[in-house]
Amino acid sequence: MKRKGFTLIELLVVIAIIAILIGLLLPAVQKVREAAARMKCQNNLKQLGLGVHSYHDTYSRFVPAGNIKIGISWHVGILPYIEQTALFNKVSQTAGNYINVVGKWDIPVNNRVATFLCPSQTEAEKMILAPTPPHNVNLPEVINNQPPYTTHYYGVGGPAGINPITAANYIYEVNDPTHGRMGKQGMFQRTDTVKLENITDGTSNTLMVGEMSWSPGPITPSNIAGTRFRGWARGCDDPTITQVCGGIKTISNAINAYSNTLFNEMPFGSQHTGGTNFAMGDASVRFLNASININTYRAAASYNGGEVLPLD
């Protein structure tokens, strides 16, 4: 007599084999997906690095951390150099128009700029008031209950701490007990003009733009400001009111040190395994391990500290 189908035991065996195969394939698929996302993230940083250098070619200086008179960030300044001229033209160039941000960011920052966002950070794509990027939940920047888009890439304002070679303290433009230190030896400065010839440590040895795309965790009333993610167009606030620049960070904490620390010193980090990406001063891109020696890491944040140390 011919059998018309599988026995229950045979069916269970087939299901078990399929489950095992899926279990074996899923990690491989996830690894391939993350590898592609990490490559896209590195490409974003490459484009930003080239944009910063194109700005230098035009103005004979690097883009400042933010235009203090207008209140816009360096991200706005390089828009024409990353194929976003139309968006750049929407941003008002009127002095004071974006100072202190309240109610003024709806036109530029409600635009999603893919080059500013790492694809590995995807948790907030489906959320409105998102606790993680690509949106920013800082209440003064929310327009009609819509949070603006943020960025995962921040300029390096310099190091904080002690120079491991000279044993002298690094120089700060700001040492604010409320918002933290703002370095004065990084490629992105609020008031200083930085040119290629100023980078005596060498462009290939100096960190220029870093990735900050880690998740700060669920938002609560006590840590809503602690996310430290801001709208991508937000630059430097009026220095007589607040000593912060939204688009840069000072390197004092280790990579992926998920801490609710002071705003200016919020650590770089990512969703990539083991470290994060940086664009160097020559626009090349490097992946730095989270375990990098902290002195070496800080040294790479200065362009003129005289403390060039191997990053490998």
N, C-alpha and C positions, 0 to 999 in steps of 0.2 A: 504494500500500500504506500502510495506516494505521500510525502509530507507536504502540507500546504503552507507552511510558514515556519518562523523561528520558534523555538521553545523559549520559555521565559528565561532560562539560564543563558541561552545564546544571546538573547536580546540584552540582558544585563551586562554580558561580557563585551558586546559591541559598544554599548553606552559607556562602559568603563574605559575602553580603549580610546574612544572619541574624547572623553574628558581628560585623559592623560595627554593626548596629543595637543589639545587646546592649552592645557597647563604648560606644556613645553614650548608652544609657539607664542603664547601671549607675552612672556618677558622679552622674547626676541623682537616682537612687533613694537613693544614699548621702547626698547632700546633704539630701534631704527627711527621711530618717531622722534625721540628725544635728540638723537644725533642730527636729524634734519632741522629740528627747532634750534639746536645749539649753533648749527652752521648759519641759519638765517639770522640769529642774534649777532653772530660775529660779522655777518655781512652788513647788518644795520650799523654796527659800530664802525666798520670800514667806511661806509657812506658818510657817517657823521664826521669821522676824522678827515676825510677828503673835503667835506664841506667847510670845516674849520680852516683848512689850509687854503681853500679857494677864497675864503673871506680874507685871509692874510695876503694873498696875491693881489686882491683888489684894494685893500686899505693899508697895506704894509704894516699890519699889526694883527695879533690874534683878537678874535671877538671877545669883548668883555663879558664878565659873568652876567651882567644885566645893565640895561640902560637906566640909570637912576632917575633921569629927568622924566622918562616916559613910564618906567616901571615894567618893561618887558625883558625877557630872558635872552640868553645867547641862542636858545633854540629858535627864537623868532629871527634872530640876526642871520642864521644860516639857511633859512627856508629857501631863498632863491638859488642856493647852491645844492639843494637836494631835490630839485624839480618840484618845488612848492611855491613858485612865484605868485600864483593866483591867490593862495592863502595868505602869503606875506602882504599882499596889497589890501587885504581886508583889515589888517591890524592898524589901528590908528597910530599915527606918529606925533600926536599932539602931546606936548609936555604935561605930565601929571594925570593923563587920562587913565592910567592903570595903577597909579600909586595906591597902595593899601587895598587893592583888589575888590572891595565890597561892591557887588552888583555890576561889575564892569567887564566880566570875562566871557559873556555869552557868545560873541561873534567868533573870536579865534579859537577858544579852547573847546567848544562843542564840536570841533572837527577832529576826527580820529586820524592821526598821522601814523601810519604803520611803521615807518622808520624809527619812531620813538618808542616802540613797544616790542618787548621780547615775546615770541610765541610760546615760550615755556611757561609764562605766567598767564594762565587762562582761567583761573578760578572765578574772576569777577565778570567775565564776558556776559554771563546770564543774569547778573544782578544789577539793580538800579542804584541803590545806595550801597555801593560795594565796599567791603572791608579790605579789599586788595585791588591793585591796579587791574584794568586800565583806567578806572575812575578814581577820583579823589573826593573824599568825604569831608574835607575841611569846610565847616559850615559857612564861613564868609564867602566862599567861592561857589557855593551851590546857587544856581539860577533857576527859579521856578521849579524847585525840587529836583532839578536835573544836575547831577555832579559833573564837572568838566573832566575831560580826558587828561590823564597825567602822562608822565614819561618814565621809562625804566633806565634812562641814561643820564647821568649827572656829570658835570664838569668837576675836575679835581682842583680844589682851591689851594692845595698844599698840605703839608703834614703838621701834626701837633705832637709835641713831646720834645725829646732831646736828640740832637744830631749825634749818631753813634761814632762819627769820626772826630768831630771837633769838641764834643761833649757840651756844646752850647745849646741853649733852647732855640727851637725854631722860632721864626718871626711870625707874629700874628698882626693882622689888620684890626681884628676885633677879639677881645677876650671877655665875652659877656657872660656873667654867671647865670643868666636866664636862658640864653640860646646857645651858648658854647663858643668855642674858638673858631675864628675864620682865618685860615692860613693866608700868608702873604708871600709864599714862595712857590705857589702852584701856577699852572698855565692859565687858569681862569681867575681873574681879579676884578674886584668891584671898581677900584679907582686907578690902579696902575695900568700902564700900557706894556704889554708883553710882546716882544718881537722874537723872531727866530734867533737873532744874534745874542739874545739874552740867555738862551738855554745852554749854559756852559757845561751842564752835566751830560748833554747829548740828547737829541730828540728820541733816539731809540731806547734810551734808558729812563725816560720820564713818562709817567702816567698822565694821560690827558683827559680821557672820558671813561667813566666806569659804569658798570651795570649795577643797578640797585632794584631788584625785582623780587625780593623775598616777600613772603607773606607775614604780616604782623600778627595774624590771628583774628578771632572774632572781635568786632567793635563793641565796646561797652562805654557807658558814660564816663568812666575814669580814664580810658585810653583812646578816645576818639581823635584827640589831637596827636596821639603818639604814633599814628601811622607814618607821619612825616612825608607822605606823598602829596604833591601839590600839582596844580594845573601846569601843563607844559609851558605855557607862555608867561608864567609868573617869574619875574626877575628879582631885583633887589628892592626891598621896601625903603621908604623914606628913612634914612639912617638916624634922623632925629627922633623917630618913633620906634622903629624895630630894627635891630642889628642882624638881619638875616638876608640871604639871597636864596631864592627858592630853587635855582637850577644848579647849584654846586654843593659839594660836601668836602669837609676837611677830613683827612685820613688820620684818625687817632685810634680807632677800634679795629679789631681783626675782621677779616672777611667773614661774612655770614654770622657775625656776632649779633644775633637777633635781640637787640636791646632797645628799650624805650629811653634812649639817651637824649642828650640835648640836640636840638634841631640841626645846628651847623655841623655836628659830628656824627650824624646817623651813618652807620657803617654800610659800605658797599657789600653786595651779596646777590645771590641768584637762586633759582630753582634747579640749576644744573648740578649734577652730582660732583661734589668735591671742591668747588671754587666758583669763580666768576670771571667774566670777560672784561678786558680793558682795551681801549684804543690808546696806543702809545703816541708820543709827540711827533713821530714821523708818519702817523696814520696807519701803521701796522697794527695788528690785533693779536693780543696774547691772552691765554687763559692762565690765571694765577690760582694756585692751590690755596685753599683756606688755611692750610698748615704753614704757609710761608712765614718765615721769621718776621716778627712785627717790626723790628728795626730796619730790616731790608725793605719791607713794604712801605714804611713811612719814608725811607730815604728816596724811594722811587717817585714819591709824590712831589718832591722839590725839584725845580729845574736848575737851581744854582747853589745847592748845598755842598757841593764838592764831596759827596759821599756815595759815589757810584758803587753799588754792590750787585753781585750776580742774582738775577731773579729766578734762576732755575733751582 
